[in-house]
Amino acid sequence: MLSLKNLSKSYKNNVALKNVSLNISEGICFGLIGPNGAGKSTLIKIIASVIQDYSGNVQFTNNKIQIGYVPQEIALEETLSARDNLHFFGRLYGLKGAVLQKRTEEVLSEIGLTERGKEKVKTFSGGMKRRLNIGCAIIHQPRFIIMDEPTVGIDPQSRRYIFNMIEKFKSNGFTIIYASHYMEEIEQLCEEAAFMDHGKVVENGSIEHLLKKHAVPSIYVKGRMCVPDDLSQTCSKGKDGGYLITANNPLAAMERMIHFCNENSGEIERLELVKPKLEDVFFSLTGSQLRD
Ligand SMILES: Nc1ncnc2c1ncn2[C@@H]1O[C@H](COP(=O)(O)OP(=O)(O)OP(=O)(O)O)[C@@H](O)[C@H]1O
């Protein structure tokens, strides 16, 4: 367990974190979500010990736990090869000799760069750099991996590759903290998440709990028909000329639509349940006002 208690951090007059407390269980992927400037990177840097002048307490149950930190900005030496970058980071973590050689080859294979190991990083695509950035963070085999927006600016293939790596980390019992703006990534990868805004945790819990508490399901209906008065209050225009109706009991709303249509000789072309999304939770908790 990682326990964060009353973490606060200011950059001169700018308050980045205000009394953040969280418990993060081991063996899960924990998502950090929030608009620009919410404080996610600051929190991550405190956990990774990159920032040390803060108030509050960071406590790991296992004091000897090793951390791998994947920073938001790619931190590689462009003029060196992938292999030499891995060597460099491995040596920083105290690896040497045959162990360092073995780990370097293992990591190159894990990040799909064995064939390109000799090439200079400056010739790499965004996806290759992101994968190598992760490789440098796991060279010392940490069981706790912190990733700050690791899929920014990459193609779907590299993203899929990184997701598969994360699934493998999870099946090996590793703990991952994953910050992202991409809500569908958090939904797909994480068991639990915290929403941050203006330096505070505004909500946290399991993804299921967050969706249940903050997002209302909807139904989508399209056809030659009207919407009954009792559903029209929560009805808005959907795509392709259909209607989106939010309803706490979507199955009852679907039944109501079918009956109403039958009674009024309408015709339904499409009727679907629209599952609530984490994005709905995000806007419900943080609003839609721009942050810059
Ligand atoms: N080195 C710094 N000096 C001054 N202010 C900073 C510094 N780093 C962050 N801040 C400020 O602290 C606040 C929190 O920033 P932080 O980078 O932690 O947020 P974030 O949620 O990670 O944002 P983003 O999604 O844009 O990466 C912001 O107001 C930011 O401008």
The ligand as a MOL file (V3000), in Angstrom:
LIG
                    3D

  0  0  0     0  0            999 V3000
M  V30 BEGIN CTAB
M  V30 COUNTS 31 33 0 0 0
M  V30 BEGIN ATOM
M  V30 1 N 8.2880 24.1440 -12.0390 0
M  V30 2 C 7.1820 24.8610 -11.8450 0
M  V30 3 N 7.2640 26.1730 -11.5280 0
M  V30 4 C 6.1480 26.9060 -11.3130 0
M  V30 5 N 4.8980 26.4290 -11.3710 0
M  V30 6 C 4.7510 25.1230 -11.6910 0
M  V30 7 C 5.8750 24.2700 -11.9460 0
M  V30 8 N 5.4180 23.0280 -12.2270 0
M  V30 9 C 4.0640 23.0970 -12.1610 0
M  V30 10 N 3.6750 24.3440 -11.8350 0
M  V30 11 C 2.2850 24.8070 -11.6360 0
M  V30 12 O 1.6720 23.9460 -10.6840 0
M  V30 13 C 0.3310 23.6540 -11.0480 0
M  V30 14 C 0.1650 22.1350 -11.1860 0
M  V30 15 O 0.9540 21.7150 -12.3130 0
M  V30 16 P 1.1430 20.1960 -12.7140 0
M  V30 17 O 2.1360 20.1400 -13.8240 0
M  V30 18 O 1.4080 19.3950 -11.5070 0
M  V30 19 O -0.3150 19.8410 -13.2500 0
M  V30 20 P -0.7950 18.6610 -14.2140 0
M  V30 21 O -2.1160 18.2220 -13.6950 0
M  V30 22 O 0.2500 17.6250 -14.3230 0
M  V30 23 O -0.9790 19.4150 -15.5990 0
M  V30 24 P -0.7630 18.8600 -17.1120 0
M  V30 25 O -1.9280 17.9510 -17.3510 0
M  V30 26 O -0.8310 20.1050 -17.9120 0
M  V30 27 O 0.5520 18.1650 -17.1600 0
M  V30 28 C 0.0560 24.4360 -12.3350 0
M  V30 29 O -0.5510 25.6430 -11.9900 0
M  V30 30 C 1.4340 24.6590 -12.9070 0
M  V30 31 O 1.4780 25.8350 -13.6800 0
M  V30 END ATOM
M  V30 BEGIN BOND
M  V30 1 1 1 2
M  V30 2 1 2 3
M  V30 3 2 2 7
M  V30 4 2 3 4
M  V30 5 1 4 5
M  V30 6 2 5 6
M  V30 7 1 6 7
M  V30 8 1 6 10
M  V30 9 1 7 8
M  V30 10 2 8 9
M  V30 11 1 9 10
M  V30 12 1 10 11
M  V30 13 1 11 12
M  V30 14 1 11 30
M  V30 15 1 12 13
M  V30 16 1 13 14
M  V30 17 1 13 28
M  V30 18 1 14 15
M  V30 19 1 15 16
M  V30 20 2 16 17
M  V30 21 1 16 18
M  V30 22 1 16 19
M  V30 23 1 19 20
M  V30 24 2 20 21
M  V30 25 1 20 22
M  V30 26 1 20 23
M  V30 27 1 23 24
M  V30 28 2 24 25
M  V30 29 1 24 26
M  V30 30 1 24 27
M  V30 31 1 28 29
M  V30 32 1 28 30
M  V30 33 1 30 31
M  V30 END BOND
M  V30 END CTAB
M  END
